[in-house]
Amino acid sequence: MTQEWNSYLAAQGLAADGSHFAGATDELLAAREKAVMAPLTNLGLIRASGVDSAPFLHNLLTNDINGITPGGARFAGLCTAKGRLLALLLIWRDGDDFLLMLPREILPMILKKLSMYVLRSKVKLTDASAERALIGYSSAATSLAPAAAAAALPRFGVAAIEGGQAIRLDDTRWLLAVDATAATSHWHRLAASTRPVGLAAWQWLEIAAGQPQVLAATQEAFVPQMLNMELPAVAGVSFSKGCYPGQEIVARTQYLGKVKRRTYRARLAAAPVPGGHVYAPETGDQHCGAVVSVAPSPAGGFECLVCVQIGAVEAGEVHVGALTGERMEFLPLPYEIA
């Protein structure tokens, strides 16, 4: 099924790396101003099935998985015992099962990691990436939606649509998770009023939304609060659920200490790399943070999410790679950082 969808996208002009269809700059401008749709070929799915799947995931992840209803989705992290993030996942129900969406580049490692915890639990974990095509949809006109059933969804609401499900990610973005045949049908229907764009434009939309991600280069680099995950706008941590790996560190950071690093949005002329260190005069040769994610900007150059010491941002001078590296221009996020 994945091959069928990929072949269809290639016939539509999608670049081999998924970054764009045609006219990358025009796609970025469209993402800022118009309705766009993007095939999320960089993402995959893990299916968790079995009667113990809800408590199994609940005991491993940072959010309340037991509380996920058929009409809702949740964002959550998988941490090490030291509270460092190995993955960020969007999770929702598919019948009696759960689907976990995450970057394909870390999916095999995370599937293996989760499988180590199964033991006697009645849970089966499989790579379900071939079962669904994933399409991101965004419109600056909040009255528009990719499907009628998705129009009235609240944030993280899930609705059944032809061949799969639609999930509302925020005020202007939705996710479609559908089988390949339904994907081509949805794509054709939306194409009348929606601009196809590649991953570069969609990743810029995620940065503009302040939505963090964890890639292979940034695994174990951040605790959840460094990525703003406990804030309502990201909503990836529950402090009322039971224990999970790293929970003691995450809770201690929340209740006994002050979060010293936060994730901000910034612009640069040259592209930084995820995981690359940033520096400030206050910290000298010792880095004060790291790049989380990066994408081309419709305003030119590149934008990134960057995790930085709060004091360095307040002082107003942060550089990439070294104190002599390019200085970041900080941009507003759509939510307040406490």
C-alpha positions as a printed Julia matrix, in Angstrom:
338×3 Matrix{Float64}:
   0.0     0.0     0.0
   2.84    2.42    0.76
   4.37    1.75   -2.67
   1.05    2.47   -4.37
   0.76    5.81   -2.56
   4.4     6.72   -3.17
   4.07    5.92   -6.86
   1.01    8.12   -7.08
   2.85   11.01   -5.39
   5.85   10.61   -7.69
   3.49   10.81  -10.67
   2.14   14.06   -9.19
   5.67   15.48   -9.18
   6.82   14.94   -5.59
  10.62   15.04   -5.28
  12.35   11.8    -4.3
  13.13   13.17   -0.82
   9.57   14.42   -0.34
  10.71   18.01    0.19
   8.61   19.66   -2.54
   6.53   19.18   -5.67
   7.59   22.15   -7.79
   8.65   25.64   -6.83
   9.77   25.2    -3.23
   9.64   28.95   -2.55
   6.07   29.19   -3.86
   5.09   26.26   -1.65
   6.43   28.04    1.44
   4.51   31.2     0.58
   1.37   29.14    0.02
   1.81   27.45    3.4
   1.87   30.86    5.06
  -1.11   32.29    3.21
  -3.33   29.58    1.71
  -4.75   26.1     2.12
  -2.09   23.44    1.57
  -1.78   19.67    1.82
   1.41   17.67    2.28
   2.16   13.94    2.1
   3.94   13.17    5.38
   6.25   10.53    3.97
   8.78   11.13    6.77
   6.4     9.75    9.39
   5.44    6.19   10.24
   3.06    4.33   12.54
   3.33    1.72   15.26
   0.2    -0.3    16.02
  -0.4    -1.49   19.58
  -3.08   -4.18   19.82
  -4.26   -6.48   22.58
  -6.33   -6.15   25.74
  -3.41   -4.67   27.7
  -2.4    -2.08   25.13
  -3.89    0.92   26.98
  -2.28    0.23   30.39
   0.93   -0.88   28.68
   1.33    2.46   26.89
   0.03    4.4    29.88
   2.82    2.97   32.04
   5.54    3.93   29.55
   4.63    7.38   28.21
   4.45   10.88   29.65
   0.74   11.44   29.03
  -2.52    9.82   30.14
  -3.1     7.07   27.57
  -5.9     5.4    29.52
  -7.9     8.57   29.0
  -7.77    8.5    25.2
 -11.29    8.03   23.84
 -12.22    6.97   20.29
 -12.84   10.65   19.55
  -9.54   11.96   20.88
  -5.78   11.88   20.37
  -2.89   12.76   22.66
   0.7    13.87   22.32
   3.22   12.05   24.54
   6.9    11.33   25.02
   8.93    8.19   25.66
  11.78    8.91   28.07
  14.86    7.19   29.38
  15.16    6.48   33.09
  16.95    9.85   33.34
  13.94   11.67   31.9
  15.53   12.3    28.5
  13.26   12.03   25.49
  13.73    9.18   23.03
  10.64   10.0    20.97
   7.58   12.22   20.72
   4.43   10.49   19.51
   0.9    11.41   18.48
  -1.4     8.63   19.69
  -5.02    7.8    18.88
  -7.36    4.82   18.83
  -8.12    2.72   15.77
 -10.93    0.47   16.92
  -9.57   -1.46   19.9
  -5.97   -0.7    18.9
  -3.76    2.36   19.25
  -1.76    4.02   16.49
   1.46    5.84   17.42
   2.84    8.31   14.87
   6.53    9.24   14.91
   9.44    9.93   12.5
  10.31    6.92   10.35
  14.02    7.37   11.04
  13.59    6.43   14.7
  10.62    4.04   14.34
  12.61    0.75   14.27
  14.56    1.72   17.38
  11.42    2.83   19.26
   9.5    -0.29   18.22
  12.35   -2.42   19.56
  12.51   -0.37   22.77
   8.78   -0.65   23.44
   8.85   -4.37   22.65
  11.39   -4.9    25.44
   8.71   -3.9    27.96
   5.98   -6.25   26.72
   7.01   -9.29   28.8
   3.75  -10.95   29.9
   1.47   -8.12   28.82
  -1.16   -9.06   26.26
   0.13   -6.55   23.72
   1.31   -6.9    20.14
   3.42   -4.13   18.59
   3.88   -3.91   14.83
   5.15   -1.46   12.24
   1.9    -0.21   10.69
   3.45    2.38    8.38
   2.25    0.52    5.28
  -1.34    0.49    6.52
  -1.98    4.21    6.26
  -1.09    7.18    4.12
  -0.51   10.3     6.22
  -1.5    13.7     4.85
  -1.08   17.03    6.58
  -3.62   19.76    5.79
  -3.38   23.41    6.78
  -5.48   26.47    6.07
  -5.07   30.01    7.37
  -8.85   30.3     6.95
  -9.99   28.54   10.12
 -13.44   27.88    8.65
 -11.95   25.4     6.16
 -11.33   21.74    6.94
 -10.08   18.76    4.91
 -13.34   16.85    5.41
 -16.83   17.79    6.59
 -16.55   15.52    9.62
 -13.36   17.3    10.69
 -14.67   20.88   10.57
 -16.08   21.02   14.1
 -13.39   18.96   15.82
 -11.71   20.41   18.91
  -7.95   20.3    19.17
  -6.78   16.67   19.24
 -10.28   15.6    18.22
 -10.6    12.54   15.95
 -13.32   11.9    13.37
 -13.99    8.97   11.07
 -13.69    9.86    7.38
 -13.62    7.84    4.18
 -10.97    5.15    4.56
  -9.58    6.29    7.91
  -9.51    9.18   10.35
  -8.96   12.93   10.57
  -7.27   14.49   13.6
  -7.28   18.19   14.38
  -3.79   19.28   15.44
  -4.51   22.96   16.18
  -6.6    25.88   14.87
  -5.33   25.57   11.3
  -3.77   22.09   10.9
  -5.23   18.61   10.54
  -3.82   15.12    9.97
  -5.47   12.57    7.68
  -4.54    8.94    8.31
  -6.21    6.86    5.58
  -5.63    3.84    3.4
  -3.91    4.49    0.08
  -7.03    4.25   -2.07
  -8.85    6.75    0.13
  -5.75    8.96    0.16
  -5.84    9.43   -3.61
  -9.57   10.17   -3.38
  -9.05   12.8    -0.68
  -6.09   14.24   -2.58
  -8.13   14.65   -5.78
 -11.03   16.26   -3.91
  -8.84   18.73   -2.02
  -6.73   19.58   -5.08
  -9.51   21.8    -6.41
  -8.9    24.35   -3.64
  -5.67   23.27   -1.95
  -2.0    23.66   -2.98
   0.1    20.48   -2.79
   3.33   21.11   -0.87
   6.23   18.97    0.28
   7.77   18.29    3.65
   9.77   21.53    3.73
   6.61   23.63    3.83
   4.89   21.34    6.35
   7.93   21.34    8.65
   7.91   25.16    8.54
   4.26   25.07    9.62
   5.22   22.86   12.58
   7.96   25.3    13.58
   5.57   28.25   13.28
   3.16   26.34   15.55
   5.92   25.68   18.1
   5.44   21.94   17.72
   8.6    20.07   18.81
   9.88   16.78   17.49
  12.64   14.35   18.39
  14.86   12.98   15.63
  17.77   10.54   15.74
  20.18   13.46   16.18
  18.3    14.8    19.22
  17.4    11.64   21.11
  18.29   11.94   24.83
  19.05   15.66   24.39
  15.97   17.09   26.14
  13.68   16.53   29.11
  10.01   17.23   28.29
   9.9    20.71   29.84
  12.8    21.85   27.65
  10.49   21.28   24.65
   7.55   23.11   26.31
   5.69   19.81   26.54
   3.95   20.53   29.84
   2.44   23.77   28.52
  -1.22   23.53   27.44
  -0.34   24.56   23.88
   1.79   21.41   23.46
   0.0    19.22   26.03
   2.37   16.27   26.13
   2.75   15.59   29.86
   0.32   14.58   32.6
   1.35   15.13   36.22
  -1.65   13.26   37.65
  -0.97    9.84   36.13
   1.19    7.08   37.57
   4.85    6.34   37.08
   6.67    5.88   33.79
  10.39    5.74   32.9
  11.92    9.08   33.84
   8.8    10.27   35.71
  10.71   11.15   38.88
  13.07   13.46   36.97
  10.22   15.09   35.03
   8.17   15.64   38.2
  11.17   16.98   40.13
  11.88   19.45   37.34
   8.28   20.62   37.52
   7.81   20.9    41.27
  11.2    21.3    42.9
  13.28   23.14   40.35
  12.96   25.88   37.81
  13.0    25.07   34.13
  16.2    26.7    32.91
  15.83   25.93   29.2
  12.86   26.45   26.92
  12.18   26.01   23.22
  11.97   29.17   21.12
  11.5    29.98   17.46
  14.3    31.69   15.57
  15.41   32.68   12.07
  18.82   32.32   10.44
  20.37   32.94    7.04
  22.1    29.53    6.93
  20.54   26.21    7.89
  21.6    24.81   11.28
  21.42   21.07   11.91
  19.12   19.42   14.47
  21.14   18.73   17.57
  23.68   21.42   16.75
  24.77   23.44   19.77
  24.16   27.14   20.34
  26.24   29.56   22.4
  25.88   32.86   24.25
  28.35   35.33   25.83
  26.92   34.46   29.27
  28.06   30.84   28.97
  31.29   31.35   27.03
  32.68   28.2    25.44
  30.01   26.05   27.07
  26.94   25.61   24.89
  23.62   26.94   26.2
  21.26   24.8    24.14
  20.65   22.91   20.92
  18.66   23.13   17.71
  15.46   21.04   17.81
  14.22   21.25   14.2
  14.78   23.38   11.11
  13.01   24.25    7.84
  13.26   26.83    5.05
  11.32   30.02    5.8
   8.86   31.77    3.48
  10.56   35.02    4.55
  13.9    33.72    3.25
  16.65   31.83    5.01
  15.65   29.26    7.59
  13.61   29.0    10.75
  14.18   26.64   13.62
  12.98   25.62   17.02
  15.86   25.87   19.43
  16.11   24.85   23.07
  18.08   27.57   24.9
  18.79   28.76   28.41
  16.14   31.33   29.27
  18.73   33.83   30.51
  20.6    33.74   27.21
  17.45   34.55   25.27
  16.56   37.34   27.68
  20.05   38.78   27.17
  19.28   38.77   23.46
  22.38   37.18   21.95
  22.57   33.54   20.9
  24.86   32.16   18.18
  24.89   28.88   16.24
  27.89   26.55   16.37
  30.21   28.9    18.29
  30.3    32.36   19.81
  31.51   33.56   16.43
  28.67   31.79   14.59
  25.59   33.39   13.1
  23.4    35.26   15.56
  19.83   34.05   15.89
  16.86   36.36   15.33
  14.14   35.23   17.73
  10.56   35.14   16.47
   7.24   34.92   18.34
   5.58   31.62   19.1
   1.77   31.27   19.03
   1.77   30.55   22.79
   3.26   32.02   25.93
   6.29   30.41   27.55
   5.9    30.45   31.32
